[in-house]
């Protein structure tokens, strides 16, 4: 609902006319020929360019004409465009138009509220009534939105200052503390300024002392406050602290201190004066042009209340006024650039500093490093640092922090070591930044321990930044005992340390301890932040503790963090890991603007919970929303296509991977190779593999396993040899692929050789999966007794899959007695395993022991064990068509059955004879033949033949092992139809071409 102002803007008069009649788009059109000639279908980027131009030149008429053109062109005014319009009107001085747009917006976000608050605060200087209106809008915002930011508090603090009521600022201060922004550099800086302005020097100093970062401007604010309150000696003492802190005082500092010294007694004053004069001479702070101090002060004041762009405009006006700027001007405007988040502007100001020669001054160079670092340009920050002729501790700290936060941890440590070599003593900020770098390096623990010793010796270990960084580095290295020692010595509650401990417990697989800490925070009445809640949700997910996760979710809602994207993503991930996809979907739906992490979490959750179709559907929604997928998203999606054997959709995703330049990522490449192999296109998998120059064992494993599944045993073993020649160490998965290749091709002696080499040559202890592969190979070749001996000699208990493989071998060999014994062992492990009953029944039926076969089936019914129904499916034009034996549910049943009958007739003419041995029922021979004709795989192939172009391969998937008769029939079909048929059954791929199969009739 729109915020209703005290004065209804719809009825405000402008020069005798109403607002709504004054805003006439046609009139705006006629006043500018350039707009009149532009196309009506202009896109949004054009409007943004025009609106930015209007803001830059403060050209309200231009902005109005742009707005009129947007309306008349039928452009869809989305929330982003509306926010830009509000910003344009407010920056161009038309608060009424900005407010009119705000009231008409049906869907506001935090940017909308921040824009209107900034506009009202800006106008409050001249219109006092707007102060009260601004407060009322802020109250409405708090009712409508949960999560506000420092950009919200900037105009509210300005309004508080203008209101003349100190209680207003105190209320905002309390709110800032409540939402975790109490010590935010900007917020606390503005509050120090306000408290100082109202003479609340004690509160100002208390807040000032607690601030983690304090720049020159803030020190000047405190100095000025002391001088104005008549506390000259305190001002001089503060100046001494200032100078010792490593910051460089500026002209304003000197003027404040000198003003205070004049009021101190002559003896003290003379001593102070000599000290201050020496510093002023050292830093060349005396300047003939006193106007620059006023400009710098104005810029600083804008910066203090969060008006970064106003500070930049002030700097531009200063240059246009031909006032000679100084180093302080550049330091202030570079801070404003950070607030404006405009890298290009920062580069231009860097150019100004180079041209003027001020870039050689340490404070300016430090500000440039800070600006580039915070705007994400590490390269330029490093370049500035490289060419600095002199630097101080702040320079080094800035560079160390920049590298540590940007993935250049090793470089940050090199800078730190150089600092020590040059005899510079590190402070607590240096140590905290280096420790952060250590936490991201494998070998960082050794250096962290040395820094810990140094911190103990220099008595900085109790500093909250240092102690928290130590806890973080120890916990990430799974050294929780050391982390606990530091944590327990902390006297005051420090949420960052608690968060680091919680994360450490999760890394160390002690998620229950992380949840205990969460409970303690809550029990002590301390306020958790978004990191705390997200970490607690992660702990619940790792434990698959749904009930605890729900409790945390409830607390998140109660504490009004449910709209925070970081927290919501953590809650979403928790529900996904706990398998509660219904709750996950509810959380996901409630996220106003999901980012790539939230989308990927949802996609991954669907795949992990067996809903691959929905995962692909969510991906399409993600693309429509405009969010770009990353490498992890693609790897997850390709995995879904592998599970679904959806080759066409996999190809489409592969195209997107190439389009978005993610093809070089090793995880994405490996997933694609695996997908093509599992979807039956081993040639494409191999082509892609050959193009990837990656020495990643996972990629080679995917290719080896793919070749093994397709029956290309020799190729798989040759690839393994080539892998060894390229010095790529095999792992346990590699040998699963190698042993499977041997098993699928009857290479028993080779299988034994590779199995023996695992331990002897590569130091890999065979696991139960490797024994299972060897048992399967022996069973397929009919060497049942040998397989039984291998199982009895294993250092593990046999798995059900081993006995199933052995039972299959008994069926191949026709060994009914061993089969009966093995079936009993299998049923002892898994009493509800239908495969044991079915295989045993088939063994009896193949031996014409029909009574025993019937008894096996009868026992299966008595135990209420259900056999998995056999079915086959094929994907045609991204639609799955599923068939069961004698299936007549398909809309094209008549055509399909007619095609099957035609195929049977044609292949019989080529020599096909139905193999009734695979019809394990005690019925007449002719009836057995008819029953074989309409097996699910034959129906699926028939549909593929009538639904796809003659040149395309037919791909069919069957959930069970293909029967011998169907295997034989499909060979003939591939020959008479001259089509390639790829059939994937429960064991492997069969590639039929020109009357033969890639398995060599061995499966």
Buried (B, 14 or more C-beta within 10 A) or exposed (E): EEBEBEEEBEEBEEEEEEBEEBBEBEEBBEEBEEBEEBEEEBEBEBBBEBBBBBBEEEBBEBBBBBBBBBBBBEBEBEBEBBBBBBBBBBBBBBBBBBBBBBBEBEEBBBBBBBBBBBBBBBBBEEEEEBBBBBBBBBEBBBEEBBBBBBBBBBBBBBBBBBBEBBEBBBBBBEBBBEBBBBBBBBBBBBBBBBBBBBEBBEBBBEBBEEBEEBBBBBBBBBBBBBBBBEBBBBBBEBBEEBBEEEBBBBBBBBBBBBBBBEEBEEEEBEEBBEBBBEBBEEBEBEEEEEEBBEBBBBBBBBBBBBBBBBBBBBBEEBEEEEBBBBBBBBBBBBBBBBBBEBBEBBBEBBEBBBEBEBBBBBBBBBBBBBBBBBBBBBEBBBBBBEEBEEBBBBBBBBBBBBBBBBEBBEBBBBBBEEBEEEEBEBBBBBBBBBBBBBBBBEEBBEBBBEBBEBBEEBEBBBBBBBBBBBBBBBBBBBBBEBBBEBBEEBEEEBBBBBBBBBBBBBBBEBBBBBBBBBEEBBEEEEBBBBBBBBBBBBBBBBBEBBEBBBBBBEBBBEBBBBBBBBBBBBBBBBBBBBBBBEBBBEBBEBBEEBBBBBBBBBBBBBBBBEBBBBBBEBBEEBEEEEBEBBBBBBBBBBBBBBBBBBBBBBBBBBEBBEEBEBBEBBBBBBBBBBBBBBBBBBEBBBEBBEEBEBEBBBBBBBBBBBBBBBBBBEBBBEBBEEBBEEEBEBBBBBBBBBBBBBBBBBBBEBBBEBBEBBEEEBEBEBBBBBBBBBBBBBBBBBBBEBBBEBBEEBEEEBBBBBBBBBBBBBBBBEBBEBBBBBBEBBBEBBEEBBBBBBBBBBBBBBBEBBEBBBBBBEBBEEEEBEBEEBBBBBBBEEEEBBBBBEBEEBEBBEBBBEBBEEBBEBBEEEEBEBBBEBBBEEEEEEEBBBBBBBBBBBBBBBBBBEBBEEEEBBBBBBBBBBBEBBBBBBBBBBBBBEBBBBBBBEBBBBBBBEBEBBBEEEB
